Structures are given as structure tokens and as C-alpha cells.
Amino acid sequence: MSTHAPVIYLDYAASTPVDPRVVERMLGCLGPDGVFANPSSTHAPGREARALVEQARQSAARLFNAGAGDVYWTSGATESNNLAILGWARGSAAPGAARHVVTTRIEHKAVLDPCKRLEKEGVAVTYVEPEPDGRVDPARVVAAIRPDTLLVSVMHANNETGVINDVGAIGASCRARGVPLHVDAAQTAGRLPIDVQRLNLDFMSVSAHKMYGPKGAGLLYVHPARRPGLLPLQFGGGQERGLRSGTLPVHQIVGLGAACEIAFAEAAGEAARLTALRERLWQGLQSIEGALLNGHPTERLPGTLNVAFPGVEGESLLFALPGLAISSGSACSSDSDEPSYVLRALGRDVQTAQSSLRFSLGRFTSAAEVDAAVTAVAREVARLRAAAP
């Protein structure tokens, strides 16, 4: 990080540093001595670049137990979400037919905003409410399905609370009813095991920058049976088998492939380490009077906690902790003064939602940093409460 003072980085749900091993692989695709050619070119350098792109596709497919031909490169999960939701809703139904989509109140804006766009196009959307613990009840999702339902979209884990949804149960029910399931896996890819076959996923969105790869790269998994009904959002050179035109950024794709390889080898051990650190963090924060955990206590990402500190405004606490990189909500909604819509959907009142902070541990977090964070938060919460009128 480019800072003037050491900062403890506890905002890994928003973004991660690029793993040095990934950087090394990417550098091989930059500069006049690198593999920088257009992978669509038929000359020898182009074929060399194409080989690296396909090697990365194989690495991503292996991580998610997908077919390599079912992995499509995008610029990130936002584009992947839009492509899956808008592309399927617009391309899979007969002209003039009734169309309906099911999603949840706690999705990322990259899912909610495309759904709002569809509503303007005449598509009916049902927004399923979460349980008070932050989980989405699969039975509620299934109950919302109608005869004209084209798509169900449910996130694997929430980006603010870290709570994990049972997308496997939802996927089984959707598959039995012939309704495609889209899953936003930006928070879980490379952190939790994901088998698209076992979970019965039809579409899955992933961002490289959430799994120690580069910003600006991502992928969309598409079940082969769904590809014919998926309408592209952009047109041009016909890259990615006509689904996503545009010159492929070889260095970005190679970085995502390398991140997938590292996750395949190390994710299980890293999850255990982060779970232990998360519990260490929560044990320390619990010593602060009134500290309240938002979301399910155990069904959550290994490294993510969302904690309310009643009597303290979250933004004030953030500014009082310049030595900690933490968040008051989704980084994609940080410009809004409104309380978190996710926490409000869980039933938290405005004051509690506004007093909440997200702590997200990552690959480079140490136990010493966790302890230092607890000490700093406890000190500033006490100071701010004492200064409050």
C-alpha cells in the first residue's frame, strides 16, 4: 500500500493485494520481451499468447470443476453479473412473453442494479428477504419461483456480513424445476470450495481482485446448456466465442489463472488459518461493552466479521483509526451516507447499522496485527463514547 505510515490492512472483502507469485507470472506478458501479442492473431507470437490464455482457462476450470469451454473471461464480477442477468433475461424468453426473476434484498449492487434495469424493461422481480442472521432461506427462494421465472440469482456469501448462503440447496431445487441459478461468487472464489457441478450452478461470477489476482479481470461460468440463450452485452470481434467481444488482456488473464492455481493448492489450509484468526479477533472485540455481531456466528467466510459498536458512529470510529484499513460497509457503496441496506434488511435499526464496521482478514494478516487492531478499536470506542453528549 502507498501510505506515509504503516497501516494494518483488514479490508480484504473489498480488495486484496496481488500475490507476488501472480505478479511474476503477469510480468512475463508485459514489455517487448514478453508474451504481449494479441491472442486472436494467427502469427506465432499470437499463438503463444493464446496458449497462455487457454492455460489460464484450464486453471480456472479445475478450481471450480467446470469444463474449460464453459469459462468466459470478463473484466470482473460486475460485468459477469450483468452479462448473466441481463443477457439471460433478454435472450432466453420469447418476444412478448412474461418474464420474472428472483433475487434477494442483500445482493451486491452489481446484481440489484441490473435487476432494477430489468424492471424498467417490464420484467417482474421478486426480492427475497433474508433471515435475521443474514442467511437466505432456500425455502423462501423456492417459494418465490413462478411459472414465468427465467432466473434465480443468489450470492454465495454476502460482501458486508460474510454470511454464507446454502446455494447448493437452492441449486438442487432450481435444477429440479428447470430454472437457471446464477451465483455471485466474488467473495467465495478461492476462499471456499466451489464445485459448479455439485452445486447445480448455471452461471457463476468471479473477480480476480478478490482472490489475490489483478483488478480488471474476472470470469463468468456458463453451463453449456444455457449458452444458446445468453445474449451478449457487447459486440465486435467475436472474442470469447461470441459472448464477450474485445481484445483479451493476456497479462490480466494469466494473473487470474495463476491466482486460481494458488487457490487450488492452498485454499483449504488458508481457510483454517483465517478461521482461527477471525475467532481471535471476535474474542478480542467481544471484550468491548455492547459489541454486537451482525450475521450468523459460524456460517460465514473464514476471515470476515461485521460488528456493531452501539453508542459510536461507524464513520467517526473509522476516522479515529487511521492505522487500520477497515470498512463501514461495501466499498462499492462507500459514497452513500445511508445506513447499510444489508444490515437494515437483517432488521438492524438505523443507529445500529451506522455503528457497524466490517473486518476482513486475508492471506497476509498476522495474529499480531489482529491483536493490535483489537487494542486500537477498544481504545477509540472508549474515547468516543466518553466524548459523546
Backbone hydrogen bonds, N-H to C=O, Kabsch-Sander energy under -0.5 kcal/mol:
donor,donor_aa,acceptor,acceptor_aa,energy
3,T,1,M,-1.2
8,I,323,G,-3.0
9,Y,7,V,-0.7
10,L,8,I,-0.8
10,L,325,A,-2.2
12,Y,360,S,-1.9
14,A,11,D,-1.1
15,S,11,D,-1.4
16,T,209,H,-1.5
19,D,212,Y,-2.0
22,V,19,D,-1.1
23,V,19,D,-2.2
24,E,20,P,-2.2
25,R,21,R,-1.3
26,M,22,V,-2.4
27,L,23,V,-2.5
28,G,24,E,-0.7
28,G,25,R,-0.6
29,C,26,M,-2.3
30,L,27,L,-1.5
34,G,31,G,-1.9
35,V,28,G,-2.5
36,F,34,G,-1.5
41,S,38,N,-2.0
47,R,43,H,-2.4
48,E,44,A,-2.2
49,A,45,P,-2.2
50,R,46,G,-2.6
51,A,47,R,-2.1
52,L,48,E,-1.5
53,V,49,A,-2.1
54,E,50,R,-2.4
55,Q,51,A,-2.0
56,A,52,L,-2.2
57,R,53,V,-1.8
58,Q,54,E,-2.1
59,S,55,Q,-1.9
60,A,56,A,-2.4
61,A,57,R,-2.5
62,R,58,Q,-2.3
63,L,59,S,-1.8
64,F,60,A,-1.5
65,N,61,A,-0.7
65,N,62,R,-0.7
66,A,61,A,-2.7
70,D,67,G,-2.1
71,V,68,A,-1.5
72,Y,70,D,-0.5
72,Y,220,L,-2.0
74,T,218,G,-2.4
80,S,76,G,-2.2
81,N,77,A,-3.2
82,N,78,T,-2.2
83,L,79,E,-2.9
84,A,80,S,-2.6
85,I,81,N,-2.7
86,L,82,N,-2.1
87,G,82,N,-1.0
87,G,83,L,-0.8
88,W,84,A,-1.4
89,A,85,I,-2.1
90,R,86,L,-2.3
91,G,87,G,-1.4
92,S,88,W,-2.1
97,A,94,A,-2.4
100,H,148,D,-1.3
101,V,124,A,-2.5
102,V,151,L,-2.5
103,T,126,T,-2.8
105,R,128,V,-2.4
107,E,104,T,-1.0
111,V,108,H,-2.3
112,L,108,H,-2.3
113,D,109,K,-2.7
115,C,111,V,-1.8
116,K,112,L,-2.3
117,R,113,D,-2.2
118,L,114,P,-2.1
119,E,115,C,-1.9
120,K,116,K,-1.5
121,E,117,R,-0.8
121,E,118,L,-0.8
122,G,119,E,-1.5
123,V,118,L,-2.5
124,A,99,R,-2.4
126,T,101,V,-2.6
128,V,103,T,-3.1
128,V,126,T,-0.7
131,E,135,R,-3.4
134,G,131,E,-2.4
137,D,135,R,-0.6
140,R,137,D,-0.9
141,V,137,D,-1.6
142,V,138,P,-2.5
143,A,139,A,-2.3
144,A,140,R,-1.1
144,A,141,V,-0.7
145,I,141,V,-0.5
145,I,142,V,-1.3
149,T,146,R,-1.8
150,L,100,H,-3.5
151,L,100,H,-1.0
152,V,180,P,-2.1
153,S,102,V,-2.8
154,V,182,H,-2.1
156,H,184,D,-2.3
157,A,184,D,-0.6
158,N,163,V,-2.4
162,G,158,N,-1.4
164,I,299,E,-2.1
165,N,156,H,-3.2
167,V,165,N,-2.0
170,I,166,D,-1.7
171,G,167,V,-2.8
172,A,168,G,-2.2
173,S,169,A,-1.9
174,C,170,I,-2.6
175,R,171,G,-2.7
176,A,172,A,-2.0
177,R,173,S,-1.2
178,G,174,C,-0.6
178,G,175,R,-0.9
179,V,174,C,-2.4
182,H,152,V,-3.4
183,V,203,F,-2.1
185,A,183,V,-0.9
185,A,205,S,-1.9
189,A,185,A,-2.5
190,G,192,L,-0.5
191,R,188,T,-2.6
192,L,188,T,-2.8
194,I,63,L,-0.5
196,V,64,F,-2.3
196,V,194,I,-0.5
199,L,195,D,-2.5
200,N,197,Q,-0.9
201,L,196,V,-2.2
202,D,181,L,-2.2
203,F,181,L,-2.0
204,M,221,Y,-1.5
205,S,183,V,-2.2
206,V,219,L,-2.0
208,A,217,A,-2.7
209,H,217,A,-0.5
210,K,207,S,-0.9
211,M,208,A,-2.0
213,G,208,A,-2.2
217,A,214,P,-0.8
218,G,74,T,-1.9
219,L,206,V,-1.8
220,L,72,Y,-2.5
221,Y,204,M,-2.7
222,V,70,D,-2.4
223,H,202,D,-3.0
226,R,223,H,-2.2
227,R,223,H,-0.9
229,G,226,R,-1.0
230,L,227,R,-1.6
231,L,87,G,-1.9
231,L,229,G,-0.7
233,L,243,L,-0.5
242,G,238,G,-1.5
243,L,240,E,-2.1
244,R,239,Q,-1.4
245,S,234,Q,-0.8
250,V,248,L,-1.3
253,I,249,P,-2.4
254,V,250,V,-2.9
255,G,251,H,-1.8
256,L,252,Q,-2.2
257,G,253,I,-2.6
258,A,254,V,-2.4
259,A,255,G,-2.3
260,C,256,L,-2.1
261,E,257,G,-2.0
262,I,258,A,-2.3
263,A,259,A,-2.3
264,F,260,C,-2.4
265,A,261,E,-1.5
266,E,262,I,-2.3
267,A,263,A,-2.5
270,E,266,E,-2.2
271,A,267,A,-2.5
272,A,268,A,-1.6
273,R,269,G,-2.0
274,L,270,E,-2.7
275,T,271,A,-2.2
276,A,272,A,-1.8
277,L,273,R,-2.0
278,R,274,L,-3.0
279,E,275,T,-2.2
280,R,276,A,-1.9
281,L,277,L,-2.5
282,W,278,R,-2.6
283,Q,279,E,-2.4
284,G,280,R,-1.7
285,L,281,L,-2.6
286,Q,282,W,-2.4
287,S,284,G,-1.1
288,I,285,L,-1.9
289,E,287,S,-0.5
291,A,288,I,-2.2
292,L,308,A,-2.4
294,N,306,N,-3.4
295,G,293,L,-0.6
296,H,133,D,-1.9
300,R,298,T,-2.4
301,L,162,G,-2.6
304,T,301,L,-1.1
305,L,359,F,-2.9
307,V,357,L,-2.7
308,A,292,L,-3.3
309,F,355,S,-2.1
312,V,309,F,-1.5
314,G,354,Q,-3.1
317,L,313,E,-2.1
318,L,314,G,-2.3
319,F,315,E,-2.3
320,A,316,S,-1.3
321,L,318,L,-1.5
324,L,321,L,-2.0
325,A,8,I,-3.0
326,I,324,L,-1.0
327,S,358,R,-1.8
333,S,330,S,-1.7
334,S,331,A,-0.9
336,S,333,S,-1.7
344,R,340,S,-2.1
345,A,341,Y,-1.8
346,L,342,V,-1.0
347,G,344,R,-1.4
348,R,343,L,-2.1
353,A,349,D,-2.7
354,Q,350,V,-2.4
355,S,351,Q,-0.8
355,S,352,T,-0.7
356,S,353,A,-1.2
357,L,307,V,-2.8
358,R,327,S,-3.7
359,F,305,L,-3.2
360,S,10,L,-2.2
361,L,303,G,-3.2
365,T,362,G,-1.9
370,V,366,S,-1.8
371,D,367,A,-2.4
372,A,368,A,-2.2
373,A,369,E,-2.3
374,V,370,V,-2.2
375,T,371,D,-2.1
376,A,372,A,-2.2
377,V,373,A,-2.7
378,A,374,V,-2.6
379,R,375,T,-2.1
380,E,376,A,-2.3
381,V,377,V,-2.7
382,A,378,A,-1.9
383,R,379,R,-1.9
384,L,380,E,-2.7
385,R,381,V,-2.4
386,A,382,A,-2.0
387,A,383,R,-1.5
388,A,384,L,-0.9
